[in-house]
Amino acid sequence: MFALFWTTVLFSLSGSNTYTVASALGRPFCSNGFCITLNEGQITAEAGLCVVLPCSFTTANGFTPKNIVWFKCESWKTRCQDSDIIFHTNPNKVQPEFLRRVLLLDPDVSQRNCSIMINDLTTFDSGSYQLRVNGFQNGRTDGFMFTPKTNVSVKGIKGHNKSNFISLIQGCV
């Protein structure tokens, strides 16, 4: 599924001189040797379907990533990391409403691909999402919360009859 997604992205971009994979995902944002590349605009999706949040990261020298944590930022919380965990490589730490709905596209954290897919979208999934990478720095447990966020807007389903809806969601699973 991961290969199919990236093949689709690459083929859709290959016919254009304007866009590259890097520009489709955004420019890297770096701080203290940690860099993240996220979608720069708002990602719009329809309720009941799925959405992919494309993401990649690099880490500072001496840092070994061990797990990825995605947060759904709540506007009333001071820090996003105080919000709900929607994905964690340890499923026991994920909020129940996101469990089994959010998947990491490449489970090998060492590949530094932090892209996730959220299935069965609801309008409550609209909002900002932020990434934290946990691991080891020089033998000590450490982590890094990336500052940039990616934004998702989930709209209600419009103009789809039941058979169209079923064929649309089959591509998400």
C-alpha positions as CSV (number, residue, x, y, z in Angstrom):
1,M,0.0,0.0,0.0
2,F,2.9,2.3,0.9
3,A,4.5,1.7,-2.5
4,L,1.2,2.3,-4.3
5,F,0.7,5.6,-2.6
6,W,4.2,6.9,-3.4
7,T,4.0,5.6,-7.0
8,T,0.8,7.5,-7.5
9,V,2.4,10.7,-6.1
10,L,5.4,10.3,-8.3
11,F,3.4,9.6,-11.5
12,S,1.1,12.5,-10.8
13,L,4.1,14.8,-10.4
14,S,6.2,13.4,-13.2
15,G,4.3,15.2,-16.0
16,S,4.8,18.6,-14.5
17,N,7.8,20.8,-14.6
18,T,6.5,22.9,-11.7
19,Y,6.3,20.4,-8.9
20,T,8.7,17.9,-7.3
21,V,8.1,15.4,-4.5
22,A,9.8,17.8,-2.2
23,S,7.5,20.7,-3.1
24,A,4.5,18.4,-2.9
25,L,5.4,17.7,0.7
26,G,6.7,21.1,1.5
27,R,10.2,22.4,2.4
28,P,12.2,20.9,5.3
29,F,12.0,22.9,8.5
30,C,15.1,22.4,10.7
31,S,15.9,23.1,14.3
32,N,18.9,21.8,16.3
33,G,19.8,19.3,13.7
34,F,16.3,17.8,13.5
35,C,14.4,18.4,10.2
36,I,10.8,17.6,9.2
37,T,9.1,17.9,5.8
38,L,5.3,18.2,6.0
39,N,2.5,19.3,3.7
40,E,2.6,23.1,3.8
41,G,-1.0,23.8,3.1
42,Q,-4.3,22.5,4.5
43,I,-5.2,18.9,3.5
44,T,-8.9,18.6,2.8
45,A,-10.7,15.3,2.9
46,E,-14.3,13.9,3.1
47,A,-15.9,12.3,6.2
48,G,-16.0,8.5,6.0
49,L,-12.9,8.3,3.7
50,C,-9.2,8.4,4.6
51,V,-6.4,10.9,4.4
52,V,-2.6,10.5,4.3
53,L,-0.4,13.0,6.1
54,P,2.8,12.8,4.2
55,C,5.9,13.4,6.4
56,S,9.6,12.6,6.6
57,F,12.2,13.6,9.1
58,T,15.9,13.5,9.8
59,T,17.6,13.6,13.2
60,A,20.7,15.2,14.8
61,N,23.9,13.3,14.8
62,G,24.0,10.7,17.6
63,F,20.2,10.4,17.8
64,T,18.6,7.0,17.1
65,P,14.8,7.2,16.6
66,K,12.8,4.4,18.3
67,N,9.2,5.5,18.1
68,I,6.9,8.1,16.5
69,V,4.1,9.9,18.3
70,W,1.5,12.0,16.5
71,F,-0.7,14.5,18.5
72,K,-3.9,16.1,17.5
73,C,-3.5,19.6,18.8
74,E,-6.3,21.1,20.8
75,S,-6.8,24.8,20.6
76,W,-7.5,25.2,24.3
77,K,-4.2,23.5,25.4
78,T,-1.0,25.5,25.7
79,R,1.2,22.8,24.2
80,C,0.2,20.3,21.5
81,Q,2.0,17.5,23.4
82,D,-0.5,17.9,26.1
83,S,-3.2,16.9,23.6
84,D,-4.5,13.5,22.5
85,I,-2.1,11.0,21.1
86,I,-3.6,9.7,17.9
87,F,-0.6,7.5,16.9
88,H,2.2,5.9,18.9
89,T,4.3,2.9,18.0
90,N,3.1,1.6,21.4
91,P,-0.7,1.3,20.8
92,N,-1.4,1.3,24.6
93,K,-0.7,5.1,24.6
94,V,-3.2,5.9,21.8
95,Q,-6.6,7.5,22.5
96,P,-9.3,4.8,22.0
97,E,-11.1,6.8,19.3
98,F,-8.0,6.7,17.1
99,L,-6.8,3.2,17.8
100,R,-6.8,1.1,14.6
101,R,-7.9,4.1,12.5
102,V,-4.4,5.7,12.3
103,L,-1.6,3.7,10.6
104,L,2.0,4.5,10.1
105,L,2.7,3.9,6.4
106,D,6.2,2.6,7.0
107,P,6.5,0.8,10.4
108,D,10.4,0.8,10.2
109,V,11.1,4.1,12.1
110,S,14.8,3.9,11.0
111,Q,13.5,4.8,7.5
112,R,12.5,8.2,8.9
113,N,9.1,8.1,7.2
114,C,6.5,9.6,9.6
115,S,3.6,9.5,7.1
116,I,0.3,8.4,8.6
117,M,-3.1,7.4,7.2
118,I,-6.2,8.2,9.1
119,N,-9.2,6.0,8.1
120,D,-13.0,6.5,8.7
121,L,-12.6,10.3,9.0
122,T,-15.1,12.3,10.9
123,T,-15.4,16.1,11.1
124,F,-13.9,15.9,14.6
125,D,-10.6,14.8,12.9
126,S,-10.3,18.4,11.5
127,G,-7.5,20.3,13.1
128,S,-3.7,20.5,13.5
129,Y,-1.4,17.6,13.9
130,Q,2.2,17.6,15.3
131,L,4.9,15.0,15.5
132,R,7.3,13.9,18.2
133,V,10.2,11.4,17.6
134,N,11.4,9.5,20.7
135,G,14.7,7.7,20.8
136,F,18.2,7.7,22.2
137,Q,20.8,10.5,22.1
138,N,24.3,9.3,23.2
139,G,22.8,6.4,25.1
140,R,20.2,8.4,27.0
141,T,16.4,8.4,26.4
142,D,15.5,11.5,24.5
143,G,12.9,13.0,22.1
144,F,12.3,15.9,19.9
145,M,8.9,17.7,19.3
146,F,8.9,19.2,15.8
147,T,7.4,22.7,15.7
148,P,5.6,22.6,12.3
149,K,2.1,21.3,12.2
150,T,0.0,19.9,9.4
151,N,-3.6,20.9,9.1
152,V,-6.6,18.7,8.1
153,S,-10.1,19.8,7.2
154,V,-12.7,17.1,7.0
155,K,-15.9,18.0,5.2
156,G,-19.2,16.1,5.2
157,I,-19.9,13.8,2.3
158,K,-21.5,15.6,-0.6
159,G,-23.1,14.3,-3.8
160,H,-22.1,10.6,-3.4
161,N,-24.7,7.9,-3.7
162,K,-24.1,4.7,-1.7
163,S,-22.4,2.8,-4.5
164,N,-20.0,5.7,-5.2
165,F,-19.2,6.0,-1.5
166,I,-18.4,2.2,-1.3
167,S,-16.0,2.4,-4.2
168,L,-14.3,5.5,-2.8
169,I,-13.6,4.0,0.6
170,Q,-12.2,0.7,-0.9
171,G,-9.1,2.7,-1.9
172,C,-8.4,3.8,1.7
173,V,-8.3,0.4,3.5
